[in-house]
Amino acid sequence: MSDFNRGIMKFKNADSFVSIVLSSIVILSAIGFLLWWGFQSAYV
C-alpha cells in the first residue's frame, strides 16, 4: 500500500493509474483553457 491514499486523497485506489490520468487530463485542460482564454482576451 502506498502513501497516496493518506491526507486529502482518502479513498480507495486514489493512486490508481486511471485516476491519475483522469485528474491530470482535467488539470492540464483547465490550464490550457485559461491560457487560450487569456490570449483571446488580450489580443482579440
C-alpha positions as CSV (number, residue, x, y, z in Angstrom):
1,M,0.0,0.0,0.0
2,S,1.4,3.3,-1.0
3,D,1.2,6.6,0.9
4,F,-1.0,8.3,-1.8
5,N,-4.3,7.3,-0.1
6,R,-3.4,9.3,3.0
7,G,-4.1,13.0,3.6
8,I,-6.6,14.6,1.1
9,M,-6.9,11.5,-1.1
10,K,-8.5,9.3,1.5
11,F,-10.4,7.0,-0.8
12,K,-9.6,3.5,-2.1
13,N,-7.5,3.3,-5.3
14,A,-6.6,7.0,-5.1
15,D,-3.2,6.2,-6.6
16,S,-4.5,4.0,-9.5
17,F,-3.3,4.7,-13.0
18,V,-6.8,5.7,-14.2
19,S,-7.4,8.3,-11.5
20,I,-4.0,9.8,-12.0
21,V,-4.6,10.0,-15.8
22,L,-8.1,11.5,-15.4
23,S,-7.0,14.1,-12.9
24,S,-4.0,15.1,-15.0
25,I,-6.2,15.5,-18.1
26,V,-8.6,17.7,-16.1
27,I,-5.9,19.9,-14.7
28,L,-3.9,20.2,-18.0
29,S,-7.1,21.0,-20.0
30,A,-8.1,23.6,-17.4
31,I,-4.7,25.3,-17.7
32,G,-4.9,25.1,-21.5
33,F,-8.3,26.7,-21.4
34,L,-7.2,29.5,-19.1
35,L,-4.2,30.2,-21.4
36,W,-6.4,30.2,-24.5
37,W,-8.9,32.5,-22.9
38,G,-6.2,34.8,-21.7
39,F,-4.7,35.1,-25.1
40,Q,-8.1,35.6,-26.7
41,S,-9.0,38.4,-24.2
42,A,-5.6,40.1,-24.6
43,Y,-5.1,40.1,-28.3
44,V,-8.6,40.0,-29.9
